[in-house]
Amino acid sequence: MACLSKGNVDSELIDTLTQVRSWNILGQRMELYDQLGRLLARFEVR
């Protein structure tokens, strides 16, 4: 999930977060995964 276009980012983020079943933090990066292990979102410190 990347916030590249304008729109209702809040509702898209909330919809994505409701699907998170696991997460992983690697250094400056956090990854969120669904129940099948698919990457839903990646956040990086910049």
Helices and strands as residue ranges (DSSP letters): H 9-17, E 22-26, E 29-33, E 39-44
